Amino acid sequence: MSPLVNPAALFSFRLPCRRRKALWPPAVWDLDEACRLPSLAAVAGVPDLLELSLAWNETGLAVRGVARGVGSSRWCHSTRAEDSDGLHLWIATRPTGASHRAGRFCQRLALLPTGGGRLADQPVAVAAVIPRTSELPAELPAGAVLIESAATADGWRIDAFVSAAALPGWDPLELPRLGFCAALVDRRLGRIPWSSPPEYPWDSDPTTWMELELVAK
């Protein structure tokens, strides 16, 4: 039976997202242990399979997602991004905490470990549809999201730089906080949200998302 109240909603989560000077490429970026977000799997009542690290500066966001326990098989199709295996992000650059429908300042990104390139064997980032949104996503400008991926023994690692061009309304100096949601999508295991029980409308309702505070250190 689904819980009547989202357990995560009982807490006021505002997690720090730390500023770092170098956000790309991963070989030289400044993501360190302090950039890792705490796991909320126990609060949400979901398997703890996804590890996230984030950092920001005025040019955009750096993201690392590591999935464990998902095996080596992938189902990734850039034309069916919403259903594809990978790391899915929901970002609101101007969160209000009031509207239950995503609007023009909300973006969903599907970061897929494969499915891109001529042979569909390269990582790819795709703007995906948010259910019940009032506006369909625009195509990502060329080069707006840079992405690398690697297979691991029991999953994958995705590194990405999400530039300001991929984030409508991005202005961290004016509004230093983001609405944020993430999920691991896997053909075998299903959709596993990072911070909300699976039964809740976390994929469409911005009021169920966490907040990230864009801190200077």
Secondary structure by P-SEA (a helix, b strand, c coil): cccccccccccccccccccccccccccccccccccccccccccccccccbbbbbcccccbbbbbbbbcccccccccccccccccccbbbbbbcccccccccccccbbbbbbcccccccccccccccccccccccccccccccccccbbbbbccccbbbbbbbcccccccccccccccccbbbbbbbccccccccccccccccccccccbbbbbbccc
